[in-house]
Amino acid sequence: MAMSLASTPQASNVRQLLGGLDEEDLLSLAHTATNNRILPQSKKEAIDVILIHTPDLGRLFSYRKITSQVLFGYLTSQNVTVNAQYSKIKYASVVQEYWEKKGKKIQPSKDPLQKKSHLTKAGDQYQTSSKTNSPSNINIQVNNVMINPMGHTNSGTGGLFVDVKLQGTSNQHPSSGGIIKSDEFTRHFCNWYYTMVNRLQPVCAHIAGDTLREEIFCSNCSAEVYLIGATSTERFAKGHTACSTLLKDTFTELRLLFNPNVENGVQAFSSSHGLVKVMVCGTLHQDNSLVGVFEQEFGLARSPVDKTWKIMYTKLNLKQAVPSAPPTLPKCQVFEITM
């Protein structure tokens, strides 16, 4: 039976959160949650529909109508003091921590692990459009300026993310069929992925690592890239060939190099269906100049064919800014992943 927020201990909290939205936004959210199959006629009906057709908190917080402003307003109404400059991810984390503490006061049971099995909307091929607002649901605010990205990264060798084995900087493979902690899993993935994309730039071409190619994506994957500024540009693609092309073209055009904050800027969440969501933030460089920050979300699925982890979807924000400190993400629960 499919998971539903309506059957979780968080149902009453989610109802309270959704109650702060106006009717138009709630109806729009209900349409999104049901892929336009159900058209509720009132706020109450819309909230019921959203709860029934939203599988978990990860999916809930991914909805674009659940903005950072909505989460900030909810926390304020609950007398939870938060920084007004927090990102949407941080607000969502604070909300979940608040609900967990609130639940412990009522009963000893713990909240379920945040999960998400979400396929992002994308076109049939590589497309680009311009917008005046920031469309991504990952939002770590550091100056909203047009991007002119990037440069230098760490020099650790990347890992090959195949055969349900993770090859880290030590080039040692965990044994197949074993178990790895989610924090180690995300570090291996970041080392592998960002070394791979940095190798697209001549300055990092000599670094040992994998090659960005369509085989690392699921055949029905999707990719969204947002260049955020006064006029924001959105690029999106669907299908492993188009996604690979989109990312290669964007990174080479903008001369991007990525330096992920693998110590304090990664999160991982699991889905009951086996999908692993990885969130990453870090700095952007162009040659040896620090020019911006990035936030990226991945949905990783293990292929039953060749036992490899492939990218099911990815969403990437690119922002030009010079931060006073590296971007970070709140700590999340560590869980085990069967390899």
N, C-alpha and C positions, 0 to 999 in steps of 0.2 A: 504494500500500500504506500502511495506517495506521501512524503512528509508534508506537514502543513503547520504554519505558525499557530493556527487556531487550536491545535492540540498540544501546544507547549506551555510550560509555566509562564512564558513571557506574553501570553495572549492579552492579558489585561493591561500590561504596560504598553504593548504596541497599540492597543485601542486608544489609550490615553494620548500617546504620541500622535497618532493619526487624527485624533479629534481636534488637534490644533491647526489642521489644514482647512482651507476653505473648500466649499463643495465642488467647485470647478476642478481644483487640483486633485481632490479625492476621486472624482469620476474619471479623470484622465489616468490616475494611478490604477484604478480598477480595470480600465481598458488595457493598460500595459500588462498587468498581472495575468489577464486572461487572453492576451493576444487578440483583443477586440471581440471576443466571443460572448461576453456578458456585458450588458449595458445597464447598470444599476440606476435606480430612479431617485435615490436619496443618499444623504451622507451616511446614515446607519447601514444601509444596504451596501454601499460602496466599501465601508470598513470591513463588513463581514466578508465580502468577496475578496478583498485584498488579503485578509488573514487566511482564508481557505486556500487561495491559489498562490500564496508566497511560501516557498518551502522552508526558508530559514532566515536568520537575521542578516547574513551576508547578502542575500538577494534583496531584502528589504532596504538595506542601506545603499544598495547600488542604484535604486530608482532615482532618477534625476529630480523628481519632485521632492524627494527627501534631501533638501539642500542643507548646507552648513548653517544657514540662517534659521531653518526649521529646527535643527538639532540644538542650536544655541538658545533659541526661544524656549524650547522644551526644558532644557537644563535650568535655565533661569527661573522658569515657573515652578520648578521643583526645589528651588533654593540651593542649587548646586553651582558653586562659583567656578567659572572657567575663564580662560584667557579669550578675549574677543578676537584675537588674531589666529586662533587655532584653525587647522584645516578640517575638512569634512571627516577625514579618516580619524583624526584625533578626537573630534566631537563624538563620532560613533563609538570609539573605544571608551570614552568617558561615560556615555549613555549605558553601554553594556556593563561597565564596572559598577555603575550606580544601581542598575537592575539586579546585578548579582548580590551586592551588599543588601539591597532592599529585600531580596528573596531570602537571604540568610537570616534576616531578622524575623521573618515569618515562619520559615521552615528550614531544616538543615540541608535540604537537597540543593545541588548546584545547578546552575544554568547549563544547558547543553552547549557543546563546543560550537562556536560560530562556524557556519558552513555556507557554501555557495556553489551552485551549479548553474551558471549564467552564461548564455551565449549572447554576445553583444550584437547589436544591429549593424549590418554592413551591407554595402552594395554588392552586385554580382561581380564587380571587378574593381581595380584600383581607381578611386575617384577622389576629387578634391573639391572642397567648397569653402566659402568664407562666411564667417559669422561675426557678430559684434559682441557676443557673450561667450564665456567659457563653458563648453559643453560637457566636459568630462566629469565623471563622478569621483575621481581621485583629485583632491585639491589641497595641496600643502602650500599655503599662500606665502610667497616671497616676491613682492613687487610684480605687478601685472604689466609687463613691458614686452614689446615685440622681440621675438627670439632672433639671435644671430649666433647660433651655437658653435662649437666646442673643441676640446683638446686633450690634455695629458691625463693618463690614468695610471693605476698601480701596475707593476710589472710582473705580478704573479702569473704563472701559466694557468690556462683555463682547463676545465675538465670536460671530458666527453660524456655527454648525458645519454648513454645508450645501454642496451642490454640490462635494463633495470639495475645498472651499476653506475656509480658516480665516481669519476676520476678527478680527484682534487689536485691541489698543488704538489702533493707528494707522489702523484701518479699511482697511488695504491687503490685498488678496487675493493669495496666491501663485497663479501661473498654473496652470490645470487641466492635469493630466498631468505636473506637475513632481514633485520629490522634496523632502521636508521631513525634518529630523532629529527623532528621537523626543522629545528634550527640548523642542524648540520646539513640537512637536505637543501635548505634555501641558500646556505653559503656555497655549497658545491654548485648549485644551479647558477647563482650570480657569477661565480668565477668563470664558469663555462660560457654563459651567454654573453656577458659584457666583454670578455676577452675576444670572443668570436666577432662581435660587431665592431670592436675597436680595430681589429685586424683589417677592416675595410679601408682604413686610412694609411697612407704610406708611412707615417711616422711610427705606426705599430705593426706594420706588415711582417716584421721579422720575429714577432713574438709567437711562440708555439701555441697552437690552439686549433679548434675546429673551424669549419667553414660555414658561413651562413648560406643555407640552401633550403629548398622547398621541402626536403625530406624531414626536417625537424618539426614541421607543422602537420597537424591533422589535415586530411584532404578537404574537410569542410570548415576549416578554421576561419577566424575573422581577425582583423587588425584595425585599430583606430589610432591616429596620431593627431595631436592637437598642438599647434603653434600658437601660443597664447600671448596676446598683446592688445593694443587699442583696437585693432582689427584682427580677430582670431581666425586662423585657417584650420580647417578640419580635412584630414585625408583618411580614407578608409578603403578597405579591400576585403574580399571574401574568397576563400580558396587558397590552397597552399602556394600555388605559383604567384598569384596576385599579391599575397601577403609578403612573401619573400622579396618580390620586386619593390613593393611599397617601402619596406624598411631599408633595403639597400639604397634605393634612390634618395630617400630622405636623409640618411646618414652621410652619404657621399656628397650630396648637394650642399648640405650645411656643414660639412667637414666635422662631424660630431665624434667626440670621444666621451665615454661615460666612466665615471668613478663612483660606483655604488657604495653606500655606507653599509658595508656588510656586518658591522658590529652593532649598530644602533638604528639602522634604517631598513630593516627587513621584517616581514611578518609572513606567517603561513597559516592557512585555515583549511580544514578538511571538509569534504562533502561525503554524505552517506553513500553516494554512488561511486566514490573513488577519485573524483576530481580534486586536485590540490590547487588552491588559490595562493599565489605568491605576490606580495606587495613589496616594492622596492623604491627607495628614493636615494638621491645622491647629487653630485655636482656635475656640471657640464663644462667641458674645456675645448678650446680651439688652439691646437699646438700647445704652447706652454701657458696659455692665458685662461684663467677662470672666467667664464662668461655666463653661467646660468645654473639652473637646477632642473632636475627631472623627477618625475614620479611615474612609475610603471606598474601595471597589474597584469599578471599572467594567470590563465587557467591551464593547468597541466593535466594531461590524461595519459594513462599507461596503455600502450597499444597491446592488445592480446596477440597480435600477429608476430611482432619481432621483440616483444617485451621491452620496448623503449618508452621513455617519457617524451611525449610530444606536446607542442603548444596548441591548445584548443582555441584560445583567444588571447589577445593582448591589447591593452589600452595604454597609451603613452602621452604624458604631458611634457612639453618642452617650454621652459620659461627663461627668459634672459633676466639675470639678476646676479648681484655679487653678495651672497649671504654673509652675515657676520659669523655664522657657525654652520657646520654641515647640517643638512636637513636630517631629521630623525623621525622615527615612528614609535608609538607606545609599545611596550612589551606585550606579547601575547602568549597564550598558553602553548606549551610545547607538547607535541603528541608524537606517537610512533607511526612510521610509514613502513609497510611491508614491501620489501624489494623483490 
